[in-house]
Amino acid sequence: MKKIIFSAVILTLISACAGIGGATKQVDPIAIENADTFTGQNKVLLGDFRVTFITFDKTSATAKSSMFSSDTGYATSSMRAKLVGVPDDVMQSITDAAYQDFIAGLTANGYTIADQSTLSNNAAWQSLKYEDSPKKTTSSLKIITGGSREDTTFAPSGRSLIKKDISDSLPYAAYDAANQVQLPIINVEYAVHFVYFGSETDYKSNAYSDIKGAEYSAEVSAGQGLQVIPGSGINWMRGITSTFNHPNGKILIQAPVVIPGAYGKSEDSTSGLQKAANVFSSVLGAVSGGSSSAKDINITANPSEYKVKASAALTEANKRVLGALSAAR
């Protein structure tokens, strides 16, 4: 009897990689929220500017039976990737360059940046709390869960990061300040990812099960490539939002800004214990029951090559966002 193949391949990472590494869905490069708020504005203030560099992430795929919606999966595969070799001073330099490029692009697109004292002298803005730059986020329980995303966030040199609220949003006082000064406040946030998951990549993790004559496989793969991920962009503050008042807007990247190609050396860093567990699970999966596989890779970057590619991605991100802002005006 001919065997039926059930497989699942996840091609996205934190919704970042649509259109990369084999994904075919086409999306608009930019999403504009509340476009009317940008109309007729050419004098602005700069609020928060930050660049987040992702240094560890993971993804997974699960193969399930198409006949049973309650099926929890017969094969599960995961991939964990870690970036090493990029010192903080390189990331700071990349951030500073992106900031200066943004200011230059804003001016080139016909905007005037108001004196920063307009904000620094405002009582609502003065009430904001700040965090030191860089801010590092690490994951816990890595041995048990495999970890969660890790990153480092930078403000431009000489600036601090506005402390966000519990929902990871800029605080109410910042919007209140925009209402009081009667000028739009632009806040910029970019996230730079160091790897993508998809087809035609360097490393693969595959889990296989054979359940009563039906084969189930789940595969994920990872390769080098720098990108500014979806969700990056600007938050345009005009005032306090209420049920009947929506003065604020956003211009966000939807299709990732990708600079493909290697910028360092990749190596399989999967532990011997994990490799043994993968083999044991594969043997069981070939007989009956579920199967799982996990692989770890380290990407040791060449700092100068990483800087060139990351800067190119951020420059293109600025171009996209500022082009959309100018067009909306």
C-alpha positions, -999 to +999 in steps of 0.1 A: +000+000+000+013+034-009+023+055+022+008+089+027+032+117+037+021+143+062+046+172+067+047+207+081+074+232+075+074+266+094+089+293+072+085+322+096+101+335+127+081+357+151+061+365+119+093+381+106+102+360+076+072+361+053+086+361+018+120+348+028+136+315+023+109+299+002+078+316+015+056+327-014+029+350+002+033+385-011+025+414+013+027+452+010+061+465+021+046+491+044+014+493+065+000+528+074-023+532+103-046+562+105-032+579+074-052+611+079-031+621+109+000+626+087-017+651+064-005+687+064+023+681+089+059+692+082+072+702+116+079+674+141+097+664+173+119+634+178+110+613+208+123+578+214+147+561+189+158+525+194+174+496+175+170+461+189+195+434+178+181+399+182+209+375+193+190+343+201+158+328+187+141+296+179+113+282+157+096+248+154+073+227+131+048+200+139+034+175+115-003+165+122-029+143+106-051+162+083-080+140+093-081+148+130-082+185+142-075+174+178-043+156+168-014+170+189+012+160+164+032+130+155+065+147+147+080+179+161+112+196+151+128+227+165+158+249+156+176+273+180+201+299+167+225+321+185+245+351+173+280+356+188+310+378+180+293+412+176+305+435+204+283+462+219+304+490+204+296+477+169+259+476+176+261+511+190+279+523+159+251+508+137+225+525+158+242+559+157+245+556+119+208+546+115+198+576+137+218+601+117+205+586+085+169+589+098+174+626+107+189+633+073+161+615+055+135+633+075+150+667+065+154+656+029+118+647+028+108+683+037+103+680+075+116+705+100+127+691+134+116+714+162+140+724+190+142+695+215+137+719+244+100+719+234+099+684+249+125+687+276+106+716+291+073+699+290+060+686+324+044+655+310+075+646+291+097+653+321+076+627+340+088+599+318+112+573+332+142+560+313+163+529+310+201+527+303+213+518+269+220+491+260+192+471+275+197+433+273+169+407+274+178+371+283+157+340+285+154+317+315+148+279+318+167+273+286+174+237+296+137+230+300+121+251+274+149+257+249+148+294+258+130+324+243+141+353+222+171+372+235+181+407+223+200+439+230+184+473+225+204+505+219+195+542+219+217+566+200+249+577+218+240+603+244+204+593+246+184+569+269+155+545+262+121+556+273+108+530+298+077+513+283+047+503+303+036+467+311+021+462+277+054+472+260+039+505+248+052+540+253+035+555+284+004+576+286+025+607+295+043+607+262+009+610+243-002+637+268+030+656+260+022+654+223-012+669+230+002+697+250+030+708+227+007+705+196+034+690+174+037+654+162+063+634+181+080+607+161+092+576+179+113+551+159+118+514+167+136+489+145+145+452+152+174+435+133+173+398+130+204+377+123+190+346+108+160+334+087+142+301+087+131+286+054+142+266+024+177+266+009+194+272+042+225+258+059+211+237+087+180+215+091+163+197+119+139+169+109+117+146+130+101+115+115+073+091+126+057+061+110+022+056+124+003+026+110+017+030+075+015+068+073+047+088+074+049+121+093+078+145+091+084+180+104+114+200+093+128+235+100+159+250+086+180+281+093+205+302+074+224+335+076+209+367+064+203+401+081+169+417+081+148+445+096+117+425+106+080+433+103+066+455+130+096+479+128+088+515+120+075+547+135+049+556+161+035+591+153+021+608+184-004+636+182-023+632+215-044+611+238-065+584+222-101+578+233-132+561+220-140+591+197-105+605+192-078+587+172-051+613+165-021+590+164-007+569+135+019+543+127+040+534+096+053+499+100+073+475+078+053+445+067+076+427+043+111+423+059+140+444+047+164+416+038+202+418+031+209+382+022+242+363+024+267+351+049+284+375+073+302+349+095+307+313+102+279+289+111+284+257+131+263+230+146+265+235+184+240+207+193+251+190+225+259+153+226+230+148+250+206+164+226+220+144+196+215+112+215+179+122+224+172+130+187+185+095+177+165+078+204+133+097+195+138+089+158+141+052+165+108+053+185+092+074+158+101+048+131+083+022+151+053+039+167+044+071+186+056+106+181+091+118+173+110+150+180+142+165+170+161+197+181+192+213+167+213+243+179+235+265+157+259+292+165+266+320+140+300+336+148+299+369+130+326+389+113+318+422+131+327+444+101+306+423+077+277+422+101+279+460+105+278+465+067+248+443+062+229+455+093+235+492+083+223+485+048+191+469+061+185+499+084+192+524+057+167+507+034+142+506+063+146+543+068+140+549+031+108+528+031+094+544+062+103+580+054+091+576+018+057+564+031+056+593+056+063+618+029+037+603+006+011+604+034+017+640+040 
